[in-house]
Amino acid sequence: MPKMKTNRGAAKRFRVKKNMIKRRAAFRNHILTKKSPDRKARLAGPQHVDDTNINSVKSLLCM
């Protein structure tokens, strides 16, 4: 049986920590001039994958 391959797009977007999977927030790439500093700071903070999506992300990462 061949080895399972990790989805490379998912590998670049998610980081696996001890008890969670970290991700980046959406809406933080461009058109930042109209967004308030508080909103940008909140989007820059750490985000975690929701419990409903953890199984699908783990399957993409071959975990």
Contacts in CASP RR format, 6 or more apart in sequence:
PFRMAT RR
TARGET T0000
AUTHOR 0000-0000-0000
METHOD contacts of the structure
MODEL  1
MPKMKTNRGAAKRFRVKKNMIKRRAAFRNHILTKKSPDRKARLAGPQHVD
DTNINSVKSLLCM
4 62 0 8 1.000
5 62 0 8 1.000
6 60 0 8 1.000
6 61 0 8 1.000
6 62 0 8 1.000
7 60 0 8 1.000
7 61 0 8 1.000
10 57 0 8 1.000
10 60 0 8 1.000
10 61 0 8 1.000
11 61 0 8 1.000
13 23 0 8 1.000
13 24 0 8 1.000
14 21 0 8 1.000
14 22 0 8 1.000
14 23 0 8 1.000
14 49 0 8 1.000
14 57 0 8 1.000
14 61 0 8 1.000
15 21 0 8 1.000
15 22 0 8 1.000
15 23 0 8 1.000
16 22 0 8 1.000
16 61 0 8 1.000
16 63 0 8 1.000
20 48 0 8 1.000
20 49 0 8 1.000
21 48 0 8 1.000
21 49 0 8 1.000
21 54 0 8 1.000
21 57 0 8 1.000
21 58 0 8 1.000
22 46 0 8 1.000
22 47 0 8 1.000
22 48 0 8 1.000
22 49 0 8 1.000
23 47 0 8 1.000
23 48 0 8 1.000
23 49 0 8 1.000
24 47 0 8 1.000
25 43 0 8 1.000
25 44 0 8 1.000
25 45 0 8 1.000
25 47 0 8 1.000
26 43 0 8 1.000
27 35 0 8 1.000
27 43 0 8 1.000
28 40 0 8 1.000
28 43 0 8 1.000
28 44 0 8 1.000
32 40 0 8 1.000
35 43 0 8 1.000
49 57 0 8 1.000
END
